[in-house]
Every structure is written in C-alpha cells, then in structure tokens.
Amino acid sequence: MILTVTLNAALDVTYGVDVLRPGTTHRVSTVVERAGGKGVNVARLLHALGEPVMATGLAGGATGARIRDLLAAAGVPEAFTSIDGESRRTVVVASDDGEPTGFWEPGPRVAAPEWSAFLERYRGLLADADVVALCGSLPPGVPDDGYATLIGLARSAGVATILDADGGPAYLGIRARPDVVKPNARELSTLHSIILRRRVQIGGVSEAREAAAAVRHLGAQTVVASLGAAGLLADTGDLVLHAAPPEVVTGNPTGAGDACVAALARGLRSGRPWPERLRDAVALSAAAVAAAVAGELSPIDYERLHASVSVTELP
Amino acid sequence: MILTVTLNAALDVTYGVDVLRPGTTHRVSTVVERAGGKGVNVARLLHALGEPVMATGLAGGATGARIRDLLAAAGVPEAFTSIDGESRRTVVVASDDGEPTGFWEPGPRVAAPEWSAFLERYRGLLADADVVALCGSLPPGVPDDGYATLIGLARSAGVATILDADGGPAYLGIRARPDVVKPNARELSTLHSIILRRRVQIGGVSEAREAAAAVRHLGAQTVVASLGAAGLLADTGDLVLHAAPPEVVTGNPTGAGDACVAALARGLRSGRPWPERLRDAVALSAAAVAAAVAGELSPIDYERLHASVSVTELP
C-alpha cells in the first residue's frame, strides 16, 4: 500500500463567474468542492489508477470533516488525525474572461499533542505501507523537521519514502535521506541556494543536473526534478536520465506535479527500472495537464503519450 | 421579543489580501467569519442594543452549523430549522488597494417538508414575539409567497411585522399587509414598476413619495424608504415624513439597511411616535456606516447623530 501524508490538507473550492470585476459583487453560478492538498491529490490519482492507497495527515473543524467526507465519497481510504483548528480552504474563481484567480487561506495551528498523536497514528499505518509519499506545506505548529522525523520513522519500518516539499522543511527532510525527492525548478533553485549559501536560479537542464547532484549529496538517494515543458531530470546515483514529452501539452498545469509524484510513488512500490518510471511520470503529468478538470487524468492522452515519451541517458 | 427571520442565512467570510491581481494566486493574510444574512445582522444589532431578540430561519450543513455556532458565540439566541442543503457562504476579498470584491454563493435548495417544518417552528416562536422582522432573499424551494404566508401567520397571532425584501417575494409579501415595509431606492423602483406595469426609476424624494404611496396602497400599513445619503422617507398613511442625517457620513454602507430595519423593529415594539422612530433609524444607519467594521455600530457617532437628525413633515 502507498501511504500519502498531507499535513496541511485543504478544501479546494472553485467558484464559476462570468467576468471577474475587482471592486464589485459577483453572483457565483457554480460551486465545486474537492478534497485537496498535494498528498490528497496524489492519493486520489493513485486510487484512480487502481493502486492500493491510504491518505493520512491532519484535518480539523467543519472544513476537515468535509475533506474527509469528500475523500470517502471518492472511495479513497483515509486515516486522518483530527485537530482542533479549522482546516484551510482554497478558493479559485474561474471566470470566462481570463486565468483563474486563487485565494489560499493560511493553515490551522497544530498543537504539540496533536502532532504527537499523528506520529503515533503514522507509526501504526507504516506497518501496512510499502511506500510513503510526503507532500506539501507544513501548517503552523508542526516542527520544521517534521518531514525528517517522518522519513526516519519510515526507514526504521523498512518503508520507502518520496518527498515533495519546499524550503526549510524540504531541506531538513532531505538530510534524513529519503529514497526520492521531487522538486520543481523553483524548489530545486531554493534547495541549491540553501546548500550553496548563495542565490542560484535554475535556467536549463544542465543547471538542474548540477543542482540535483548537490541535493543527492545532501541526502536524497534519487532526485527527480520536474522542469515543466522540458520534462524530468533524474539523478539516481548510477544514472542521470532526461525524460521529455513528445510534444508540448497545453492545458491546466496545476495537477502535473501531483501526477508526477503519484507515478514515482507507484514506481518505487513496483521497483521497475528508472527509465520506465520516468516514462510513466512524464505521461501521467502530461495527461493531467491535458485533462478537462484540474486533478483528473485524460486516459487517452496517457496511453498515447506513454508510448512516445523519450528517455535519454545523459553522459 | 423581536423575532428575526433569515430564510437564506449565510456565512460571511472576509479575506484580507495586500493587492488583488486577477489571474494570480493570493496568500490570504486574515480570514474573518461572521454569521450573516440580513435577518441575522438585524438580530445581532438588536442584541447589541439590549433588545430581547430571537433569530430564526433555515440553516444547513457544515456552513449552517458554523452560522449557528457564531451566533451562539455572539450571545444571540437562535432557533433555526435545520435543512439538508448546505447554507451559502459569501466571500469578500478586502484588499489594501481598492474597493472590496464579493462572491455570493447561491442558496441551498429547500425541500417542501423542510419549509413545512419551519412554518410549524415559526408558529411556536410567534407566541413569545411582539414583532417579526422578515429579511432578505428566499432560497430555491421556498415558495415565492413565503413572506406572505409568514405575515399572515403573524397577524393571526397578533404580532406586528416588518418586511425587508426584494422583487416578487416583496410584492407578494406586501399584498399580505405587513405593518412596515423598508425598501431602498432600487427596491422601491422595482415595486413601483411591478405595480404600474412599466419601468420607473426613483430619482429623488418626490418620486420616492409617489412610489411609497403606491406601495402603501398595495397593502403596507407604513412604507419607510431608505434613500442613502438623502435619508428616510416614511408614508404612514396619516403622515409623510422625511428624516435626514445632519451631515454626509462616509464609510462602509453595507450595514446601513440592516441597522435601519433594527431601529424600525424596536420602534414597532415600543410604539414610539414615528418621528422618533425615524430619528433612531437614521442615526443607527449612519452609525453603521461610520463603524470601522461592517455590521457593527459606532456608539459615539450614534449619540451625536441622534441629537442632530432632522425630521420634517412633508405637506
């Protein structure tokens, strides 16, 4: 089973409006609610792909209850730990006249006993897990080395880990030696800047390769950097691989990172060779971008893309 | 006791952001939640003024539960009827760089047995009520003559009524002969247009006077029209009165209408002479406009304004 961890779960709400006019009042024509947060999205994708999965994390208040209800309605098994604080909502206003406009509420404050209760629950869930996917931001009150703790506990239990996080929590997590780290270009720039103690920016594949090597050296066994339209760059220690989509896929890039993590998590579980895992990750990401609804997959695109992803070993 | 009825209660959420940029994602710095809907706002104001009050209406789902919790936290007694649908939220984005931007969710669908259950509850609440304030829109599923039904039941129970509504439900409600109707200029234009079967627009006090007489003729015992900065025009049948604030009050006009209804409801209960009721209504409305937070009152402004409102009998 693949265990996904979402410490800052969200209720994603999309409001449909005709035209967004700042400074005026809008009657919302449609309201769509979905359980969200990166790990929750990964769990839903894995469930849709037929992988055995369990979603855990922290959820609280009426919003947390709604998140859990929506997961149950989607058939995704969940084992969230309840907290007193109210889980956050994200509101996206989708108008017919432009790009979506998003409003991200801050996460709830997590009390120390709630974090301890989660660790206890997590230890129990590891008994049935093959892989743990640790995804997204930490809400206030969870220690900065929270991911490091969770990675250490997983290793003690013999469970593989994949980390998709940002900033300090990602840096501290990597030092705890996860199996896979999946930064995007911006996150990889941040990590490389922290390591080098100077500001660096990832422009292309060669800079990403250098940064990935540094992140591997920091503690990650494999680094898979997602570079948008340029595809994936993986440094496994033995190999450096570049996987690129056969064409530029247009659509909604929101869910691409989560689809990539889902593919890498099931690749970790199956133990397939790295070129196959990357092919799968590129095809799933592209199918997420091409899907009509953010966070869904377009199955036809997935089959077609999977056959035509190029994977090259870099010298 | 003053009973307020809010059939389309809302959870009013205000998001604080630095700058609103359409097409981008914003981290919300502050989230403020308040129980809302016109009747709920009237109840909270009356409670703050020390009047005995009870808030009733329809509320459902997690949002409805939150509305009731927030009312309880504010010390406002409530007797809402639960419905299966999820009560609506209003999201207002307050940015430092311009006017607030609002998003109004549609109301929940109300099933026929839920409406019947509410009528039963309402009949019971009328036993302890002196005045009923019927405020705001009807959610889908409540019959268009819902306010007419509630006004008829109140009259049978010997309870005075004040109606603050719009369009068809207001028109049908007025035909059921409420004691007071409180339209604003736009609502008065709509009512007069329905009555005359041609489009009319209220420009000034003289047109408002003509429209108010027509609305009285339709069924209202007294019409009090709120005309923004021009103050209030009241047609009581015996008198036509114009009450104006001594100065232009600047601020947030959102809560002015609800403050006016609160003042008129307590005036109905006390039976004070109309000039005093109007003086109170103008001063409370102006204090609501001047308050730092929408829906609150500025007590200093209230005392000062109350002393200086002019009330004139029109010939």
Interface residues (C-beta under 8 A of the other chain):
Chain A: Y15 V17 L20 R21 P22 G23 T24 T25 H26 R27 V28 S29 V31 A62 T63 A65 R66 V91 V93 S95 G98 E99 P100 T101 G102 F103 W104 E105 P106
Chain B: Y15 V17 L20 R21 P22 G23 T24 T25 H26 R27 V28 S29 V31 A62 T63 A65 R66 V91 V93 S95 G98 E99 P100 T101 G102 F103 W104 E105 P106
